Amino acid sequence: MLLCRRLLPRVHTPIRVYAQQLIGSQIHGKAVSRSRLANVTVHNALPEAVDLAPMLHHTSRVEKELLERVACISTWLPLQVPKKLAQVEKTVEALPDPFAAYAELRRQDRTLAASLPLPILVALSEKATKHGLSTIVDGIATDLLDGIITTSTRQLRVATALLSATHHDPPILDKQKIYSLLVLLRQFHALSELSAANISTLVKRIVDNPSIDPYDPKITDILLPIFHQFLTNQPAPKGAKSMSYRPPGDVFIAFGLIHKLIVFDRDRHALHLFQSLTETCHIPVEAFTEVYHTSAKNDNFAFVVRSTLVRACLHWGWYHRALDIVATAIQTQASTNIAVAELALSTLHLALHNASTNHFKHCTWLICHLINSAGNVIVPDSMVRLFYDKAMHLQDGPSAEALYTDTQSPRVIRRMKYPLPRGHSLTWLMNHLTTTSRNVHLARTLAKQVIDEMEPIPVQDRAHFIALTASHGFSSSARTLWERYSVGRDREAVLGNASLMLRMVSIFSKLIYRTKAEIEEPTSSQDEASPGAASALDERQKQLEHLLQFAERVVGAFRMSKGPLEETSHYDLSTLARAYITLGRVSEGLAMLRVLLQRYEIPDIYDINIALSAMAELHPKKAVGILKKMVERGIRPDAVTFGTIIHHAILHGEMRLAGYLIGRAKELGCEELSAKTTASLLRASVNADGAPKSILKENLQRAWEIIQSGDVSSVVHTPNTGKYCIFASLRLDDPVMAFKFWETLVKEKTEWGDRKQVFQRRLIADMIQRHCQEGVLSRSRGRQMLAQLRERRVLL
């Protein structure tokens, strides 16, 4: 019972009632002592006795209420309360927001708000800065700097509280107000009131700023003497303790500050701080030893200090800071001289060996800058390959793509030919270019370069690399690589790979179909009886024979590598069936499925889709009939089933059938069709011959929305899709929409000099010129688009 009697007041004492009693006691100047829970809640919130009585006697009723609400800052808690008070808070009413009351009070009378008791003003400043309430902090700072908050004591206490806001991210106070508050403290010789943590945070904010703010040098001049004093009191240990010593955060900030002081043209201050770090052994002797060898090449003060700092940063493992210093040293020079280049290469070498996600982007900028520099700077091949390896390790595909793009620029190639990635990094880069960024031009360049330079592909990656080239339309490169690696000791890694075989058959079946169409329907521009036409026809016939022979060779080699059909796995048999059906040999494909049935293996949905694809290719309506029977017997078709039949229905011009299948797929829960099916539907919708312009315009707008909202790595985001959308836009006499499709789907993803792309750009540019002349399109917008198209037109 005694225990319960002691706990009872803690549970049932409401904080709101206590807050009201607290305000009343303050008004009458009484000391307050309540339950232990209340004391915990307001502990150190208002360290001094607060007397509101003089203010309440001369204010209106509304202002009195606002003042009482502001005084509740002592018991105010944010929404996320500590765990210890979470259970108690459930029984407590929410207090009026003191910050909202202060904002309203300040709006009505700034002088009254500024004359609040000092403990309340300090509590408002501290809690507002802690919880990122920028409006409150900015209001108090403005009143302070405008002189509305009077007396030196009040100004100093409030200014010190406001400067604690600098640790908040993003910053609450701007640099101008921070500078003004520091000037105020300096006038009263009260800079020592700032804590070491606050001063370090203020300096760090200047150091970490990549740009140059006009107030940064002014703030630095005020804080540097105090910050410098802190550093002199933190010497590095000597002897055995130095082996495991790690410098404190202030030393890391000081390295960046020296670098900034040089940027601010404060060389004397930079040297003074540099000497202090040397005396405290935070700049090791080794840094001076290595700089001594390069000082003869460059006696510039900034270079000597920066190069020493870089060596010291590398000694302590601060690669991010070292890269920042090197980058600035390069940017401040008109050209990269030998000394700076050697410093950059040595820094880059160590940074790459210890690469992390935080500083790898800096490595990317530095290596690309060195490769593109016009001087005699040559990045070693080993460093280029190391960069690709680290990019793969960190899964930073864009950085690897940026480096490969720069190494393939004509200006760089004329000066130096840089190596390709080696090993697994090569396949990883190809996968990124084809699957993630969809940069078809760069991927084709990589495949061709692998062939021309005889770059070896690891055995375990060969099938995947060749499959990537085949699946994205690089038929000649895929064939060359397949023939190169289909012989020798490790040929089974290529010949026996089912996925690769299917990709090769797929791309060459399309070439076979296209060549047959050219033979059966020769171009009308040529006279069929002329010798040139006959020669071209013979050439196509020979090309068709070569394509058929190669496709047969791929399928035959795969089948031979698997041994007897009775011992071939289920997956390999299904893949063989699909390959035969793709080549038009339906009976042989069905024979593979028959082997599965003879082995009493139950066909899965993959096998059913293979059979349906064979039927849909010839008769889409019959395939739909089979689909209906599947549903009746309880076999649930998947997105691939619907996508296969929809694709062939579109090829046969059966748009109504495709629409029916889309609706049926939604009814059966297949909400998301495959990306390939979406791409086929999109192309068919914008390429509908004979459709009214209103419908075509709606389809084109819907296609744009799909492209904007979809995944960039999807097959929808390809230059081939862009071609259909561009020509559809041109048919609608809409050059702006055509330009949007070109910019999103074609630009930087194809070779700039490709004849098809040149033709597309010219058509868009001609229509832009005509629309500008007719006044439909503004000339400024027209010039912007023509500049990106690199087409010269006169806009009258």
C-alpha positions in Angstrom: 0.0 0.0 0.0 2.8 2.4 0.8 4.3 1.7 -2.6 1.0 2.3 -4.3 0.5 5.5 -2.3 3.8 6.8 -3.6 3.1 5.9 -7.3 -0.5 7.3 -7.3 0.5 11.0 -7.7 2.8 10.2 -10.5 0.1 8.5 -12.6 -2.8 10.8 -11.9 -1.2 14.2 -11.8 -2.1 15.9 -15.1 0.7 18.0 -16.7 -1.8 20.5 -18.0 -3.1 21.4 -14.5 0.5 21.7 -13.3 1.3 24.0 -16.2 -1.5 26.3 -15.3 -0.4 26.3 -11.6 3.1 26.9 -12.7 2.1 30.1 -14.6 0.1 31.3 -11.6 3.0 30.8 -9.3 5.3 32.6 -11.6 3.0 35.5 -11.8 3.0 35.9 -8.0 6.7 35.3 -7.8 6.4 32.1 -5.8 8.7 29.1 -6.0 7.1 26.1 -7.5 7.5 22.5 -6.4 5.2 19.7 -7.6 5.4 16.1 -8.3 8.6 14.4 -9.4 7.1 13.7 -12.9 6.4 17.4 -13.4 9.9 18.2 -12.3 11.4 15.7 -14.8 9.2 17.3 -17.6 10.4 20.9 -17.0 13.9 20.2 -15.6 16.2 23.0 -16.6 13.6 24.4 -19.1 13.4 27.7 -17.3 16.5 28.0 -15.2 15.4 31.4 -13.8 12.3 32.6 -12.0 10.0 34.1 -14.7 7.9 37.0 -13.7 5.0 37.8 -16.2 3.0 40.0 -13.8 4.3 43.3 -15.2 3.5 42.3 -18.7 0.0 41.0 -17.9 -1.0 44.2 -16.2 -0.7 46.3 -19.4 -2.0 43.9 -22.0 -5.3 42.9 -23.6 -7.1 39.7 -22.8 -6.0 38.1 -26.1 -2.4 39.1 -25.5 -2.6 37.7 -21.9 -3.8 34.4 -23.3 -1.0 34.3 -25.9 1.6 35.1 -23.2 0.3 32.3 -21.0 0.5 29.9 -23.9 4.1 31.1 -24.8 5.1 30.5 -21.1 4.1 26.8 -21.6 7.4 26.4 -23.5 8.7 24.9 -20.3 6.4 21.9 -20.6 6.2 21.6 -24.4 7.2 18.3 -25.9 7.4 17.3 -29.6 5.2 14.7 -31.0 7.9 12.0 -30.6 8.3 11.9 -26.9 10.8 9.8 -25.0 9.9 6.2 -24.3 9.9 6.8 -20.6 7.0 9.3 -20.9 5.2 7.6 -23.8 2.9 5.7 -21.5 2.1 8.7 -19.2 1.4 11.0 -22.2 -1.6 8.9 -23.2 -3.4 10.3 -20.1 -2.3 13.9 -20.7 -4.1 16.5 -22.8 -2.1 18.2 -25.6 -0.7 21.6 -24.5 -1.3 24.6 -26.7 1.5 25.1 -29.1 3.8 27.8 -27.6 5.5 28.4 -30.9 2.2 29.2 -32.7 1.3 31.5 -29.8 4.7 33.3 -30.1 4.3 33.7 -33.8 0.8 35.2 -33.3 2.0 37.5 -30.5 4.9 38.7 -32.6 2.6 39.4 -35.5 0.4 41.6 -33.3 3.2 43.3 -31.4 6.9 42.7 -32.1 8.0 44.8 -29.1 5.8 42.8 -26.7 7.2 39.5 -28.1 10.7 40.8 -27.8 10.2 41.8 -24.2 9.3 38.3 -23.0 11.3 37.2 -20.0 14.8 36.1 -20.9 14.4 32.5 -19.9 11.3 32.1 -22.1 13.1 33.8 -25.1 16.1 31.5 -24.6 13.9 28.4 -24.3 12.0 29.4 -27.4 15.3 29.9 -29.3 16.9 26.6 -28.1 13.8 24.4 -28.7 13.0 26.0 -32.0 16.5 25.4 -33.3 16.5 21.9 -31.9 13.4 21.0 -33.8 14.1 23.0 -37.0 11.3 25.6 -36.7 13.0 28.1 -39.1 10.1 30.7 -38.9 10.5 31.1 -35.1 14.3 31.2 -35.3 14.3 33.7 -38.1 11.8 35.9 -36.3 13.8 36.0 -33.0 17.1 36.6 -35.0 15.5 39.5 -36.9 14.2 41.1 -33.7 17.6 40.8 -32.1 19.5 42.3 -35.1 16.9 45.1 -35.5 17.5 46.1 -31.9 14.0 45.3 -30.7 15.5 42.9 -28.1 17.3 45.3 -25.8 20.0 45.2 -23.1 23.3 43.5 -23.7 22.6 40.5 -21.4 19.4 39.6 -23.3 21.1 40.1 -26.6 24.1 37.9 -25.7 22.0 35.1 -24.3 19.6 35.0 -27.2 22.4 35.3 -29.8 24.3 32.3 -28.2 21.1 30.2 -28.2 20.4 31.1 -31.9 23.9 30.1 -33.0 23.3 26.6 -31.7 21.0 26.3 -34.7 23.9 25.9 -37.0 24.2 22.1 -36.4 20.8 21.6 -38.0 20.6 20.0 -41.5 19.5 21.8 -43.6 20.7 25.0 -41.9 18.1 27.2 -40.4 19.9 30.5 -40.3 21.4 32.0 -43.4 25.1 33.1 -43.6 24.3 36.8 -43.3 22.4 36.4 -40.0 25.1 34.1 -38.6 27.7 36.7 -39.5 25.7 39.5 -37.9 25.2 37.4 -34.7 28.9 36.7 -34.5 29.7 40.4 -35.0 27.3 41.2 -32.1 29.1 38.7 -29.8 32.5 40.0 -30.8 31.4 43.6 -30.0 30.7 42.5 -26.4 33.8 40.3 -26.3 31.6 37.3 -25.7 32.7 34.9 -28.4 34.0 32.6 -25.6 30.3 32.0 -24.7 30.0 29.8 -27.8 30.8 26.1 -27.1 33.5 24.3 -28.9 30.9 22.1 -30.7 29.1 25.2 -32.0 32.3 26.7 -33.3 33.4 23.5 -35.0 29.9 23.2 -36.6 30.1 26.7 -37.9 33.6 26.2 -39.4 32.5 22.8 -40.9 29.6 24.4 -42.6 32.0 26.8 -44.4 34.4 24.0 -45.3 31.7 21.7 -46.7 30.2 24.5 -48.9 31.3 23.6 -52.5 30.6 27.1 -53.7 32.0 30.4 -52.3 29.6 32.4 -50.2 30.5 36.1 -49.8 30.0 35.8 -46.0 32.2 32.7 -45.6 35.5 34.7 -45.5 34.1 37.2 -43.0 32.8 34.4 -40.7 36.1 32.6 -40.9 38.0 35.7 -39.9 35.9 35.9 -36.7 36.0 32.2 -35.8 39.6 31.3 -36.8 41.4 32.6 -33.6 39.1 30.6 -31.3 39.1 27.5 -33.5 42.9 27.7 -33.8 43.1 27.8 -30.0 41.1 24.6 -29.7 43.5 22.8 -32.1 46.6 23.7 -30.2 45.1 22.0 -27.2 44.8 18.7 -29.0 48.3 17.3 -29.8 48.8 13.9 -31.3 50.3 11.3 -29.0 53.8 10.0 -29.6 55.4 6.6 -29.2 53.3 3.4 -29.0 50.0 5.3 -28.6 50.4 6.9 -32.0 50.0 3.6 -33.7 46.3 3.4 -33.0 45.6 7.1 -32.8 42.9 8.7 -34.9 42.7 12.5 -35.1 39.6 14.2 -33.7 37.0 15.7 -36.0 38.4 19.2 -35.5 41.6 18.2 -37.2 39.7 16.9 -40.2 37.8 20.2 -40.4 41.1 22.1 -40.0 42.5 20.4 -43.1 39.6 21.6 -45.1 39.8 25.1 -43.5 43.4 25.5 -44.7 42.3 24.6 -48.1 39.5 27.2 -47.9 41.8 29.9 -46.5 43.9 29.6 -49.6 40.8 30.0 -51.8 39.9 33.1 -49.7 43.4 34.5 -50.3 44.2 34.3 -46.6 47.6 32.7 -47.2 49.1 34.1 -43.9 46.3 32.6 -41.8 46.5 29.3 -43.8 50.3 29.1 -43.1 49.7 29.8 -39.4 47.1 27.1 -39.0 49.3 24.7 -41.1 52.2 25.3 -38.8 50.1 24.5 -35.8 49.0 21.2 -37.3 52.6 20.4 -38.0 53.6 21.2 -34.4 50.8 19.0 -33.0 52.1 16.1 -35.3 48.8 16.0 -37.2 50.7 16.5 -40.5 53.2 13.6 -40.5 56.8 13.9 -41.5 56.2 11.6 -44.5 54.0 14.2 -46.1 56.9 16.7 -46.2 59.3 14.0 -47.5 57.2 13.3 -50.6 56.3 16.9 -51.3 60.1 17.7 -51.3 60.5 15.7 -54.5 57.7 17.6 -56.3 58.4 21.1 -54.9 61.0 21.7 -57.6 58.4 21.3 -60.3 56.0 23.8 -58.7 57.1 26.3 -56.1 53.7 27.9 -55.8 52.7 28.3 -52.1 49.2 27.0 -52.7 50.4 23.9 -54.4 53.1 23.1 -51.7 50.5 23.4 -48.9 47.8 21.6 -50.7 50.0 18.7 -51.8 51.3 18.3 -48.2 47.7 18.3 -46.9 46.8 15.7 -49.5 49.6 13.4 -48.4 48.5 13.9 -44.8 44.9 13.1 -45.7 46.0 9.9 -47.3 48.0 9.1 -44.3 44.9 9.4 -42.1 42.6 7.7 -44.6 40.6 10.9 -45.4 40.3 10.2 -49.1 37.2 12.3 -49.5 39.1 15.4 -48.2 42.1 14.6 -50.4 40.0 14.4 -53.5 38.3 17.7 -52.7 41.7 19.4 -52.4 43.1 17.9 -55.6 39.9 18.8 -57.5 40.1 22.5 -56.4 43.9 22.6 -57.2 43.0 21.5 -60.8 40.1 23.8 -61.2 42.1 26.9 -60.1 44.7 26.3 -62.8 44.3 27.2 -66.5 46.0 23.9 -67.5 47.0 20.8 -65.5 50.8 20.9 -65.1 53.0 17.9 -64.4 53.2 18.3 -60.7 49.5 18.6 -60.2 48.9 15.7 -62.5 51.3 13.5 -60.6 49.6 14.5 -57.3 46.2 13.8 -58.8 47.2 10.3 -60.1 48.8 9.2 -56.8 45.7 10.4 -54.9 43.4 8.7 -57.3 45.3 5.5 -57.1 45.0 5.3 -53.3 41.4 6.5 -53.3 40.3 3.9 -55.7 42.0 1.1 -53.7 40.0 2.2 -50.7 36.9 3.3 -52.6 33.6 3.8 -50.9 30.3 5.1 -52.1 30.8 8.4 -50.4 33.9 9.5 -52.4 33.6 7.4 -55.6 31.8 10.2 -57.5 34.8 12.4 -56.7 37.0 9.7 -58.2 34.8 9.7 -61.3 35.1 13.4 -61.8 38.9 13.3 -61.3 39.7 10.5 -63.7 37.3 11.8 -66.4 39.0 15.3 -66.1 42.5 13.8 -66.4 41.5 11.7 -69.4 39.9 14.7 -71.1 42.7 17.2 -70.3 44.5 18.6 -73.3 48.0 18.2 -71.8 50.3 15.3 -71.7 48.5 13.6 -68.8 48.1 9.9 -69.4 46.1 7.8 -66.9 47.7 4.3 -66.5 45.8 1.4 -68.0 45.9 -0.4 -64.6 44.2 2.6 -63.0 41.4 2.6 -65.6 40.8 -1.1 -65.1 40.8 -0.6 -61.3 38.2 2.1 -61.7 35.9 -0.3 -63.6 36.4 -3.0 -61.0 35.5 -0.6 -58.2 32.5 0.7 -60.0 31.3 -2.9 -60.4 32.0 -3.5 -56.7 30.0 -0.4 -55.7 27.3 -1.1 -58.4 27.9 2.4 -59.8 26.9 1.9 -63.4 26.6 5.6 -64.3 30.2 6.3 -63.3 31.5 3.5 -65.4 29.4 4.6 -68.3 30.7 8.1 -68.0 34.3 6.9 -68.1 33.7 4.6 -71.0 32.0 7.5 -72.9 34.9 9.8 -72.4 37.5 7.1 -73.4 35.6 6.6 -76.7 35.4 10.3 -77.7 37.4 11.0 -80.9 39.5 13.7 -79.2 40.7 11.2 -76.5 41.2 8.4 -79.0 43.5 10.5 -81.1 45.7 11.1 -78.1 45.5 7.8 -76.2 43.6 4.5 -76.6 42.4 3.4 -73.1 41.7 -0.2 -72.3 38.4 -1.9 -71.8 37.2 -3.4 -68.5 38.7 -6.8 -67.8 37.1 -9.9 -66.5 33.6 -9.9 -64.9 33.6 -6.0 -65.1 33.4 -6.3 -68.8 30.1 -8.2 -68.7 28.8 -6.0 -65.9 29.3 -2.9 -68.0 27.6 -4.4 -71.0 24.7 -5.4 -68.8 24.4 -1.9 -67.5 24.6 -0.3 -71.0 22.0 -2.7 -72.5 19.6 -3.3 -69.6 19.8 -0.3 -67.2 20.7 2.8 -69.2 19.6 1.5 -72.6 22.5 3.2 -74.3 22.3 1.2 -77.5 25.1 3.1 -79.3 27.6 2.7 -76.5 26.7 -1.0 -76.0 27.2 -1.6 -79.8 30.6 0.2 -79.6 31.6 -2.0 -76.6 30.7 -5.2 -78.4 32.6 -4.2 -81.5 35.6 -3.1 -79.5 35.7 -6.5 -77.7 35.8 -8.2 -81.1 38.4 -5.8 -82.7 40.8 -5.9 -79.8 40.4 -9.6 -79.0 39.5 -8.8 -75.4 39.0 -12.1 -73.6 35.7 -12.8 -71.9 35.8 -15.0 -68.8 34.5 -18.5 -69.4 31.6 -18.1 -67.0 30.5 -14.9 -68.6 30.8 -15.7 -72.3 27.2 -17.0 -72.8 25.7 -14.1 -70.9 27.8 -11.5 -72.8 26.9 -12.9 -76.2 23.2 -13.2 -75.2 23.2 -9.5 -74.3 24.6 -8.5 -77.7 22.1 -10.8 -79.5 19.1 -9.7 -77.5 19.7 -6.0 -78.3 20.1 -6.4 -82.1 23.9 -6.7 -82.5 23.6 -9.7 -84.8 27.0 -9.5 -86.5 28.8 -9.0 -83.2 26.8 -11.8 -81.6 27.6 -14.2 -84.5 31.3 -13.3 -84.4 31.6 -13.9 -80.7 29.6 -17.1 -80.9 31.9 -18.5 -83.6 35.0 -17.4 -81.7 34.0 -19.2 -78.4 32.1 -22.2 -79.9 35.4 -24.0 -80.4 38.1 -25.0 -78.0 38.3 -26.6 -74.6 35.5 -24.4 -73.1 33.1 -24.5 -76.0 30.4 -26.2 -74.0 29.9 -23.0 -71.9 28.6 -21.4 -75.1 27.2 -24.3 -77.2 25.2 -25.8 -74.3 23.7 -22.6 -72.9 19.9 -22.7 -73.5 19.4 -18.9 -73.0 22.1 -18.0 -75.4 20.8 -20.4 -78.0 17.3 -19.0 -77.8 18.6 -15.4 -78.1 20.6 -16.3 -81.2 17.7 -18.1 -82.8 15.4 -15.2 -82.0 17.5 -12.5 -83.6 18.5 -14.5 -86.7 14.9 -15.7 -87.2 14.0 -12.0 -87.5 16.8 -11.4 -90.0 15.6 -14.5 -92.0 12.0 -13.2 -92.0 13.1 -9.7 -93.1 15.4 -11.1 -95.9 12.5 -13.3 -97.2 10.2 -10.3 -97.3 12.8 -8.3 -99.3 13.2 -11.2 -101.8 9.4 -11.7 -102.2 8.7 -7.9 -102.5 11.5 -6.2 -104.3 11.6 -2.4 -104.2 9.6 -0.7 -106.9 12.4 1.8 -107.6 14.4 -0.9 -109.3 13.6 -2.6 -112.6 13.4 -6.4 -111.9 14.8 -7.1 -115.3 17.8 -4.9 -114.9 21.2 -6.5 -114.2 21.6 -4.5 -110.9 18.3 -5.8 -109.6 19.1 -9.4 -110.5 22.5 -9.1 -108.8 20.9 -7.7 -105.7 18.4 -10.5 -105.6 21.1 -13.1 -105.9 22.9 -11.4 -103.1 19.9 -11.6 -100.9 19.4 -15.2 -101.7 22.9 -16.0 -100.7 22.5 -13.9 -97.5 19.3 -15.9 -96.7 21.1 -19.2 -97.2 23.9 -18.1 -94.8 21.4 -17.0 -92.2 19.5 -20.3 -92.4 22.7 -22.3 -92.2 23.9 -20.4 -89.2 20.6 -20.7 -87.3 20.6 -24.4 -88.0 24.2 -24.6 -86.8 23.3 -22.9 -83.5 20.3 -25.2 -82.8 22.2 -28.3 -84.0 25.2 -27.6 -81.8 23.0 -27.1 -78.8 21.1 -30.4 -79.4 24.4 -32.3 -79.9 25.8 -30.9 -76.6 22.9 -32.3 -74.7 23.2 -35.9 -75.8 20.1 -38.2 -76.3 16.7 -36.6 -76.0 15.6 -39.1 -73.4 18.4 -37.8 -71.1 17.9 -34.1 -71.8 16.5 -32.0 -69.0 12.9 -30.6 -69.1 14.1 -27.1 -69.4 16.5 -27.8 -72.3 13.7 -29.7 -74.2 11.3 -26.8 -73.7 13.9 -24.4 -75.0 14.6 -26.6 -78.0 10.9 -26.7 -78.8 10.7 -22.9 -78.6 13.7 -22.5 -80.9 12.3 -24.9 -83.5 8.9 -23.1 -83.4 10.6 -19.7 -83.7 12.4 -20.9 -86.9 9.1 -22.1 -88.3 9.7 -25.8 -87.8 6.6 -26.3 -85.7 6.4 -30.1 -86.1 9.9 -30.6 -84.7 9.1 -28.2 -81.9 6.0 -30.1 -80.9 8.1 -33.3 -81.1 10.3 -32.0 -78.3 7.2 -31.5 -76.2 6.0 -35.0 -77.1 9.2 -36.4 -75.6 8.2 -34.7 -72.3 4.8 -36.4 -72.4 6.4 -39.8 -73.2 8.5 -39.4 -70.1 5.3 -38.8 -68.1 6.4 -35.2 -67.2 3.6 -32.8 -66.6 3.9 -29.7 -68.9 4.1 -26.4 -67.0 2.9 -23.0 -68.0 6.2 -22.4 -69.8 5.6 -25.4 -72.0 2.0 -24.3 -72.7 3.2 -20.9 -73.7 5.6 -22.4 -76.2 2.8 -24.4 -77.8 0.5 -21.4 -77.8 3.2 -19.2 -79.4 3.4 -21.6 -82.3 -0.3 -21.5 -82.8 -0.6 -17.7 -82.3 2.1 -17.1 -84.9 -0.1 -18.7 -87.6 -3.7 -18.3 -86.2 -4.1 -15.9 -83.2 -7.9 -16.6 -83.0 -7.2 -20.4 -82.6 -4.8 -19.6 -79.9 -7.5 -17.6 -78.1 -9.7 -20.6 -78.4 -7.1 -22.8 -76.6 -6.8 -20.0 -74.0 -10.5 -20.2 -73.2 -10.3 -24.0 -72.8 -7.4 -23.6 -70.4 -9.4 -21.2 -68.2 -12.4 -23.6 -68.3 -10.2 -26.5 -67.1 -8.7 -24.4 -64.3 -5.3 -23.7 -65.8 -4.4 -20.1 -65.0 -2.6 -18.3 -67.8 0.0 -15.8 -66.9 1.1 -12.4 -68.3 3.5 -14.2 -70.8 0.5 -16.2 -72.1 -1.5 -13.1 -72.8 1.5 -11.2 -74.0 2.4 -13.8 -76.6 -1.0 -13.9 -78.2 -1.5 -10.1 -78.0 1.9 -9.6 -79.8 1.0 -12.0 -82.6 -2.6 -10.5 -82.9 -1.0 -7.1 -83.4 1.3 -8.4 -86.0 -1.7 -9.9 -87.9 -3.6 -6.6 -87.6 -6.2 -8.1 -85.2 -6.5 -5.0 -83.0 -10.0 -6.0 -81.7 -8.7 -9.3 -80.7 -5.8 -7.7 -78.9 -8.2 -5.4 -77.1 -10.3 -8.3 -76.0 -7.3 -10.1 -74.6 -6.2 -7.1 -72.6 -9.7 -6.9 -71.0 -9.7 -10.7 -70.4 -6.2 -10.4 -68.7 -7.5 -7.8 -66.3 -10.5 -10.0 -65.5 -8.2 -12.9 -64.6 -6.0 -10.7 -62.4 -3.1 -10.2 -64.9 -3.0 -6.5 -64.3 0.6 -5.9 -65.5 1.5 -7.2 -68.9 5.2 -7.7 -69.8 7.2 -4.7 -71.0 7.5 -6.3 -74.4 3.8 -6.5 -74.8 3.4 -2.9 -73.6 6.0 -1.8 -76.2 4.1 -3.7 -79.0 0.8 -2.1 -78.0 2.4 1.3 -77.8 4.0 1.0 -81.3 0.7 -0.4 -82.7 -1.3 2.5 -81.2 0.9 5.2 -82.7 1.3 3.4 -86.0 -2.4 2.7 -86.7 -2.9 3.3 -90.5 -6.1 5.0 -91.4 -7.0 6.0 -87.8 -8.5 9.5 -87.3 -6.1 12.2 -86.2 -8.0 12.7 -82.9 -7.5 9.1 -81.9 -3.9 9.1 -83.0 -3.3 12.2 -80.9 -4.8 10.6 -77.9 -2.7 7.5 -78.4 0.4 9.6 -78.8 -0.3 11.5 -75.5 -1.0 8.2 -73.7 2.3 6.8 -75.1 4.1 9.8 -73.7 2.6 9.4 -70.3 3.6 5.7 -70.3 7.2 6.6 -71.2 7.3 9.3 -68.6 6.0 7.1 -65.8 7.8 3.8 -66.8 11.1 2.4 -65.8 14.0 3.8 -67.8 15.5 0.3 -68.1 12.3 -1.0 -69.7 12.2 -2.1 -73.4 9.7 0.7 -73.9 12.5 3.2 -73.5 14.4 2.3 -76.7 15.3 4.2 -79.8 13.1 1.8 -81.8 10.1 2.9 -79.9 11.2 6.5 -80.3 11.3 6.1 -84.1 7.6 5.1 -84.2 6.5 7.9 -81.9 8.6 10.5 -83.8 7.0 9.7 -87.1 3.6 9.6 -85.6 4.2 13.1 -84.2 5.3 14.3 -87.5 2.2 12.9 -89.2 0.2 15.0 -86.7 2.3 18.1 -87.6 3.5 18.3 -84.0 7.3 19.0 -84.0 7.4 19.8 -80.2 6.1 16.3 -79.4 8.5 14.7 -81.9 11.4 16.6 -80.3 10.3 15.3 -76.8 10.3 11.7 -78.0 13.7 12.3 -79.7 15.2 13.9 -76.6 13.9 11.1 -74.3 14.4 8.0 -76.4 16.9 8.6 -79.1 19.3 11.4 -78.1 22.6 10.0 -76.7 21.4 6.4 -77.1 22.3 6.1 -80.8 25.2 7.0 -82.9 25.0 10.6 -83.9 26.1 10.1 -87.4 23.7 7.2 -88.1 21.8 7.8 -91.4 18.4 7.1 -89.8 19.0 9.4 -86.9 20.3 12.2 -89.2 17.1 11.8 -91.3 14.9 12.0 -88.2 16.6 15.1 -86.9 16.3 16.8 -90.3 12.6 16.1 -90.5 12.0 17.5 -87.0 14.1 20.6 -87.8 12.3 21.3 -91.0 8.9 21.2 -89.2 10.2 23.4 -86.4 11.4 26.0 -89.0 8.0 25.9 -90.8 6.1 26.3 -87.5 8.2 29.3 -86.4 7.7 31.0 -89.8 3.9 30.5 -89.5 3.9 31.9 -86.0 2.6 28.7 -84.4 5.9 28.2 -82.4 7.9 30.8 -80.6 11.3 31.5 -82.1 13.1 31.2 -78.7 11.7 27.7 -78.2 12.5 26.9 -81.8 16.1 28.0 -81.4 16.4 25.9 -78.2 15.3 22.7 -80.0 17.4 23.4 -83.1 20.4 23.9 -80.9 20.0 20.4 -79.3 19.3 18.9 -82.8 22.5 20.7 -84.0 20.5 21.8 -87.1 21.0 25.2 -88.6 17.9 26.9 -89.8 16.9 30.5 -90.5 13.9 31.5 -88.4 12.4 34.6 -90.0 
